Amino acid sequence: MSAVEADSYYLHLSKNPIRFEPVSSVTSVFFDDSNRQVFTVRSNGAAGIVVKGPDEKSFSSLRLEDRGELISIKFSHDMKILGVQRSARAVDFTNMYANADVNEYSQMCKGKDTKIIGFCWTSFHEIVFVTDHGLEHYQVISDKKTLKLLKTYSIQVNWFIWSCESSVLLVSSGSLGNTLFPFLFKSGTVMKLPKFEVELLNIPRPPQLSLKQRDVVLAKIYDQLYVLVLRHGAATPRGTSPAEVILYQIFNDSNAKKTDILRLNLSGRFAINIVDSLIIVHHQVSKTSLVYDIHTPGELGNGVTYHQPFLSPLPIRPFKLSLPAVPTSSGSEVQEYNCELYSPNWVIFHPNVVLDAKLGCFWYLQLNLESIVYMLTDKCRLIDFLLLRQDSKMVILNVCRNMLIPGRQVSLTVIATVFNKLNRVYSDHLNTANGIAIAMLINSVGSDAIRAEGMSKTPIIDQSDIYTHVLSVFDEYKDSSYKYVVAVMVEYIRSLGIFQIPVQHFLFELIINTLVQHNCFYQLHQFLQYHVVSDSKPLACLLLSLEGSYPPAYQLALDMLKRLSTANDSIIEVLLSKHQLLPAIRFSQSVGMVDHISARKFLEVAKATENQMTFFTVFRFFEQRNVRLRGNAKFHPGEYCDPYVEHFKQLFGADAVLSTS
């Protein structure tokens, strides 16, 4: 596939899928969406079980005694205990850690007529049985091969969904199935959150289960917990109305709230993934996917935001699966298989897993940000979108860089808006970092938790990033108008100022060098005079280096150093470098430093001038200082001035030296 073809898809399957033995008459396939592990079970475990997951730690192989057909199989989060459900009455456990007794132990559910619908590991050693009569929360005591009942909830249950990411269990209840109970599992406790009802378009008579598990998703979007409900279109005289996805936000201490509705504009079979807080709705009939971003503005109505697809519907990028090499007369030949996208054999797991049990492949659905860059021509809207995506930093920097390339340059208004968007996030990050530093000083314990909680996943574009990856484009494209170049730099500095972010000196150096290269000394003078460029020692040194091409730069540098109250030493050094000894002495007197300046350094410069009267004046000044400070004109041995005393005697005679008495 060419690069152009690849850029025409904004969704793709992970490059290296996890391969497993396909489902067959002797092989069953199970998927644990908490640990993201796929289990291939042969002959009910007697012929072996192979476990594969996202990393090497989640890979495993084992055997179990054939005690009947498996209904469900899941590892604990640390993979030390294996839970297996073979019946509606019990769950069996096997300890899998080193030197453990591998004999199984079991836990029956409570009640004679109770049936286990499924189970979920809520922590390393805690598990919840979801039965048709409610919940049973247990602690697994593996070394004693027993379970301790922690809590039970009596409630009629139709089906359930578990979110490992948020530790929330969503239970469907009622004859219609539209009464939902969220339960939050945290630190060995269970919190029952406020129940809520999902609106149904049609209520059947007599009542029957209408809200199915396959039409409900429990997901975190922008760090907030939502229940997504796929509402299929109702039959009308003109046909079936388009389907919608309804979003309910879940709160710990208040009722769930219907916040958003996604208009699909289609009907038929759908499946939902969540990728980087984007809602991806797959439509099997058209073999396309729709992307929704609830963070973007939509149409408001009755307290709900209605969203259209953020991008035009497109298929997932075609995927070719490499097959084992086939021996031929000319050698082995690698074969490829074009995978059927949106296959009826696909099973979608959350947040972004696509599994084909018949093909034996397990992919992650991924976003191609580079393709979206070409699809969104509105740069401000594009930056808003990218700032909400993880791992988008370099994409953002490339977008900003390309906006400045001759032939593609955008207006200064757009550039200013983009810089403001970047710096708003940058400012929030700096404020958060300062808050974390203060919190860590106050709370010496738990500093890692404070840091992890406070730091944002939003990409941070700082000044060094802009300098290195964006403004450097002007070095590459020399034909850029210097007025445009300077205007862009000034806009960035202005934006930093709006958000009260101190400007780094290298940005000022860049703008000064640009002005000097184009002989714009009058504009440089104005920038300094009106403090567009802030005072700093590095900038003063840069101005000093420009004296050859722009003589007033020397005085500008001195003025800048004088404005910096901590730069007195630097001013003296600058004056000495110019052999301006008497001004340096007068300046040291004006700032109260005259008793601390180095006599040797001044005498060395005075000798280098080869001006006898200058040397005499400086030498006499320091002799008089010695008398005033120590009552003796003689230099202290630690000042290392003996060579200059001898030089003075050679020039003016020994009698010219002040008496030491």
N, C-alpha and C positions, 0 to 999 in steps of 0.2 A: 504494500500500500504506500503510495507516495505521501510526502509531507502535506501536500495540498489536500489530498483526500482525508488524511488523518485529522486535519484541522477543521473539517466539516462536521465533526461529531463532538459533542460536549460531554458525553458519557462513554466510558469504556470499562471493560472487565479487566481485572488485575492480570498482569502479564504472565505470571506463573501461577496457575490455579493449583489447588491442592487436589491431587489425583487419588482416587480410592476405587476399590472394587465395586463395579455397578451392581445394582439390585438384581437378583435373579431368584430362581426357584429355591436355591439353597442359601442365598445370602440376603440378609436384611440390612437396611441402612437406617441409622438413627442420627439425629443432629441435636446437639445440646447448644442452644443459642447463648447460654450464659458463659460457658467456657469456649464457645465457638469450636467445638470438636465434633467430628463426624466419626461414627462408630460403624464399622462393617462387621456384622455378626454372621458367622457360618455355623449352621446346625445348632442354633440356639446357644452358641458359645462353646460347645464341645469341640468343634473343629477350629476354634480360635476366634479372637476378637482383635481387630486392628483399629487403633485410635489415632486419628490425625487431626492436627490443629494448626494455628497460625505460627507456632514456633516449635523448636525441637523439644522443649520441655513438655509440650502437650502431646507428643508422640508416645505411643505405648502399644504393647501387644500382650495379650493374656488369654487364658482359657478358663471357662466356667463349666461346671457340671450341667448337663442338659436336664433341667428340671421344668421344662415347659417353654412355650413360646414367650418371647420377651415383648412387653408392652412399651417399656421405657427404660433407658439406661443413661446414667449421668455420674460423672465424677464430682466430688467435693471440689471447692475452689483450689485447694492445694494438692489435689489429685492423690490424696492419701486414703480416701474412702470411696468405694464404688457402690452406688445405689442402683438396684435393679428391680423393676416392677414386672412381675409375671402374672399377677392376678388382680382382681378388683378389691382384694381384702388385705394385702400385705405388701411391704417393700422389703427386699433382702439386701443385706450389706456385706461387703467384703473389705477387710483392711488390706491396703496395698503398699503400706510403707515397709521399710527394711525390717527383716526379722519378725514380721507380724504373722500371727496365726491366720491362715487364709481360709479357714472354715467359715462359712456364711452364718450370719445371725439375722433374725427377722423381727419386724415390728408390725403387728396387726393394727388396723384402724379400729376406732371405738364404735360400738353399736352393732347389733346383729344384722341389720338391714343396710348398713352403710357401705358405700362403694367408693373406692379411691379413683378419682378422675385423673390425678397426676400428682407429682411431687416436685419441689424445688429446693435446692440448697440455698439457704439465706446467708450463710457464713461458712467458715471452715468446718465447724462442728455443729451446725444447726440446720434443721430441715423442716419444711412444712408439707404436710399431706393436705391436698385439696380433695375433699370428698363431696358427695352430693348433699351431705348434711352440714357442711361447714369446713372449718380449718382446724388442723391439729399441729401445733408447733412443738417440735422436739429438740432436745439436745442429744447428740450422738456421743456416747462415752465409749470410744473405740477400744481402749485397753480392757474394759470390762465387758465388751460386746453386748451393750445394752443401750436403750434409749430412755431418756427422762422427759416426761410430758411437761412442757412449760406453760402452755396456754391453749385453750380451745375457744372457738367461736361457732355458735350454732346459726346457720343460715342456709337456706336452700340455694344450691349452686347448679348452674347450667354448664358453665365453662369458665376458664380463667386465663389470664395472661400475666407472665412474670417479667419484670424489667430488672435485670441484674444491675444495670447502670444506675438506677435510682432506688433500688431495693424496695420497689413497690409491687404489690400483688393486686391485680384488678380482677374482681369476681363479678360474674353476671348472675343476676337473680331475677325471680319473678316469672310469671307464665309467658310473658312476651320477651323476656331476656334483656329488656332495656333499662333495668335498674342496676346500676353499677356501684360496687363497694370497693374503694381503694384501701389497702392496708400497707402501712409503712413499717418495714423491719429495720431496726437500728439498735446496735449494741445489746443484743439479746432480748430486746423488748419489741412489742407489736403495738402500733398506734393505728386505731381505726379512724380513717379520715371521713369527712362528710360524704354520704352517698349522694348520687344524683341520677336523674333519669335522662335518657337520650330520646329526643323527639323522633317519632315515627311518622312517616307519610301516611301509611295505611295501617289500621288496626284490624287484624283478621277476626272473623266471627265463625266459630268460637275461637277464643284466644289460643295462640300457639306461638312457639318460639320464632321470633321475627328478627331479632338482632343476633347475627351469627358471629362466631369468633373470627372467622376469616375476614370479616369486614371491619374489624377493630384493631387499632395499633396503639400501643403505649410507648411513647418516645420522649426523649429530651430534645428540645429544640431551643437553641440559644440559652442553654442552662435552665430552661423552665420545663416542667413536666406537663405533657399534653396527652389527651386521649383523642385519637383521630378516628372518626367514624365514616366509613364509605356508605353513602346513601344512594342507592340505585334509583334511577329515574322511575317515575310512576307512569303507568299506561294511560295514554290520552287518545281521543279520537284521531289525532294526527300522528299517533305513534308513541314511542317511549320518550319521555323527557330526559334531558341530559342528567348525568349523575353529578353528585357533589361530594366533597369531603368536608365534614364538620369538625372543627377543632374545639375541644373543651380544655381549658387550663385548670390544672389540679392545684389546690392550695392545702397547706397543712391545717390551717386554722379557720378556713371559711369555705363556703360552698363552691363547687366547681362552676366555672363561668364559660359560656359559649363566647368565643372571641373572634373566630375567623371562619370563613367558608371559602373553599376552593372550588371554583367553577371549572369543571372538566370539559364541558361542551361536547361530550361524547357519551355513548352508552355501550354496555357490554361488560366484559370481564376485566377487572383491574387488580393490580397489586401495588403495594407501597413500600418504598425504601426511604431511609433518611441518610443523606450524605452531607456531612459538614453543615448541619442545620438547614439544609435544603430538603424540601419534600419532593420526592421523585415518584410520580404516578405512572406505572406501566400500563399500557393499553394493548391487550393481546390481539384484538382484531386488526388494528391498524399497524401493529408492531412498531409502535413509537412510544416515547416517554415524554412526560410533561414535567417541567421544573417549576416549583413554586417557592417563593421566598416571602415568609410572613413579615419580615422586617421592612419590606418595601411598602410604600403607601398603596392603599386600595380604595375601593368605593365603600363609603360608610353608610350603614343603614340599620336602625334599631339596635345600636350599640355593638354591631358586628361589622367586621371589615371583610369585604368581598374581594377576592383575588383572582385575576386572570393569570395564565401561565407567564412566568417571567421571560421565557424564551419560546420561540416557535417549537412545536413538537418535532422531535427528531428521533431516529432509531439509535440504539447503542452501536458503537463502532463494531463492525464485523470482526469476529474472532476466529483465528485458525489454530487448531489444536495439533501439535506435533505428535505423530504416531511413531511407534518403534520402527527403526530402520529395517528395510526389506532387502535381503541379499539379492544382487543381480549379477549378470556376467561381467559388468564393468565395476562392480563393487557395491557396497551398501548404499541404498537410496532412502533418504528421509522423506516420509510422506506427511501430508498435512490434511486435516479434516476441517471443513468449514462448518462450524457449530451453528445449529439452528437457534437463532435468537428468538426470545419470547416463546420458547417451546412449551407445549402442554406439560412436559416433564419438569419444567422449572418449578422450584419451590422457593419462595422469597422468605428470608428470615431477617430479623431486625438487629442492628439498624441497616446494614448494607451488604447482606449476604445473598448470593444467588447460588442455588444448589441444583444440580441436575443429577438425580440419583440413577437414572438409566444410563447416562453417559459416564458417570463417575467423576464429576468435576465439582469443585467448590471454589467459587470466585468471590472477590470483593468488588462491589460496584464503586467506581471511582470517577472523579470529576476532572475534566480537562480544562483547566483555567485558561491555557494559552488559546484554545479555540474560542472561548467566550470573549476574549479580548477583541477578536476580529468580528464577532457578531454584535457587540454593543458599541455603536459609534459615539454615543454620548459619553464623553470622558468623565464627566462628573458622576453620572449614574454608575459608570463602570468602577470608578474608585470607591464609591459607596459599597458596591457589591464585593469588591476584592478585600476591603478592610474587614469584612465580616467572615472571611474565609481563612482557614488555617493554611500554613505553608504557602502563603501568597506573597511574601515579602519581595522576592526577586521579580515576580510578575508585575507587581506595582511599580517597582523601580524601572523596569523595562518600559512600562507604559509611560511613565514620566519622562524617561529619556527620549523615547520616540516622539513625544510631543514637541521636542525642541530641535529635531533634525530639520535642516532646511528642506523645504518642499512639503513637509508635514507639520510645520509649526502651527500651533493653535494660538488663539488670541491671549493677550495678557489677562483678560478677564477670566478666562477658563483656567489659566495657570494659577492665578491668585486664589480661585475657588478650590482648586485641587490642593494647593499648599495649605490652605486653611483646614481642609478636611484631614490632611495628614498630621498637621500640628495640633489639632484638637485631640486626636488620639495620643500623640506624643506627650502633650501636656498632662492628660489624664494619667498616663503611665508614670510620669515623673512625680506627680502628686501622690499616686498610690505607692510608689517606691519609697517616698519620704515617709508616708504614713506607716509603712511596714517597718522601716528602720526605727521609727520612734516606738512602735509596738514591741519590737524585738528588744529594745533597751529596757522597756518597762517590764516585759514578760520574758525573762531569760529562758524559761522553760517553754517548750513548744514552739520555738522559733521557726522550725521547718514547716509546721502546720500553718503558721501565720503567713509565711512566705508563699506557700502553695495556694492558700485560699485567696490571697490578694492579687497575685500576678495574673494578668489577663492573657488569653490565648490570641488576642488580636495582634496582628503584625505591627511592630513598632518601627517607624521610619525616622531615624534620628538624623542629626546634622551631618555626621560623617558618612552616612549612607547617601544622602543627597549630594554631598561633595564628591564622593568617589564614583558613584554609579550614574548620576544624573547630570550634574554641571560639567563633568568631564567630557561630555559630548561636544562641548565647544572647542576642546583641544583637537578633537578628531575632525571636526568640520570647520575648517578655518574660514570658510566663506560666509559664516554667520555674521549678520550685521552686529557690530559692536554695541549699537544702541539697544538692540533687542537683548543681547547678552547681558548688558548691565541692567536693563529693566527687569529681566528675569531674576537676577541676583538680588536686586533691591526688593522685589516682590516677596522673595523668600525671607529676607531679613525682616521686612515689614510684618509678615505673617507670624514669625517667631515673636516679635514684639507684642502683637495682639494677645498672644497667649502667655506673655510674661516669661518666655523661655530665654535665658541668657544666650547670646550669640557667641559661638566659638570663634576665636581669633582667625582661624584659617579661612573662614568665609570672608572676613574683612580683607585678609591678604589677597584673596582671589579677586575681589572687586577692585582693589587698589592696583594690582598688577595689570588687570585688564585695562584700566583707565590709562596707566602709564604706557602700555604697549601701543595705545592709539593716540598718545600725546594729548590726552584730555585732562590737562593739568588744572584748568580752570574748574572743571567739574569735580576733580579730586579735592581741590581747595574748598569748594562749597560743601562737599560731603563731610570734610573734617570740621569746617567752621560751624555747620549746623548739626553736627553730631549724628549724622546718618551712620557714620562709622564710630564705634565706641572706642574710648581710650584703653590702651593696654601696652605693656612693655614690649611684647613681640611686634606690635604694629609700629611703635616708636622706633624700634630697631630697623624695621623694614623701611620706614621713611628716611632714616639716616642713610641707608644704603642707596637711596634714590637721589641723594644730593648731587651726584655727578650729572644726572640728566635733568634734574629739577632742583636748582639751588634752594628755593624757599622751603623745600622739604626738611632741611636741617632745622630751621626755626620752628616749623610745624611740629617736628619731633620733640624739640625742647619744650615747647608749650604743652604738648601732650604729657610729657614726663612730669612737668610741674603740676599738672592737674591731678596726677596720680600721687597721692600723699605718701605712698610707700615706695616711690621710685627715686628718692633723693640720691642714693648710691649710684643709680644708673645715670642720672643727670651729670654727676661729677665725672663718671667714667667717660661719658660722651664728650664733655668739655675737655678733659685731659687728652682724649684721642685727637682732638682738634688743636692741641697745644694752647688752649685758652686757659692758662694757669691762673691768672688774676681773676677772671670771671668765676672760675671754679672755687677759688678761695672766698670770694665775696658771697657766692651762693651758699657755701658751707657755713659761713657766718650767719646768713639770713635764716637758715633752718636749724641753727643750734648744733651743728655737727663739727664745728671747727676744732674742738678739743679731741675728736676721735678720728680724724682723717689721717692717712698714712703719710708721714713726712718723706719716707723713702720713695714712695710712688711719685709724689710731686717733684722731688729733687731729680729723680730719674728722667722725668719728662722735661724738666727745666734744662738739664744738661743736654738732652737730645735736641733742643731748639738751637744750640750753639750761639745763643744770645747771652753775652756775659751779664748785661744789666738785668735780664729776666732771671738768670740764675741767682744773681746777688739778691734781688728782691725776695725771691722765694726762700732762699737760704736764711736771710735775715728774719723773715716772718716766722719761720719755725724756731729759730733761736729765741726770739722774743716769746713765742708760745711756751718754750721750755722753761724760761725764766718765770713766766706767770704761773705755770703749773707746778714746777718743782723748785723754783728759786735758784736755778742753775741753767746756764745756756747750753750746757753739754748735752749731746744726744744720748739717750739710754742705749746700752749695748744691744738690747733686743730690737731696736729699730733698724739695725744694720745700715747705718748712715756713714760709716767711716770712709768709704770710697769718695763720698760726696764732700766730706770735710776736707779730705786731701786735695780734691779738685778745687775747692774754694780757696785753699791756701796757695795752690799753684797760680791761681788767677789773681788773687788780691793780696797775698802774703799772709803769714801767720798772725801778724798784728791785727788784721781785719776781723779775725774771729773774736766774738764777744768774750770778755773775761769771765772765767768760771767762778771767780770769787764773789 
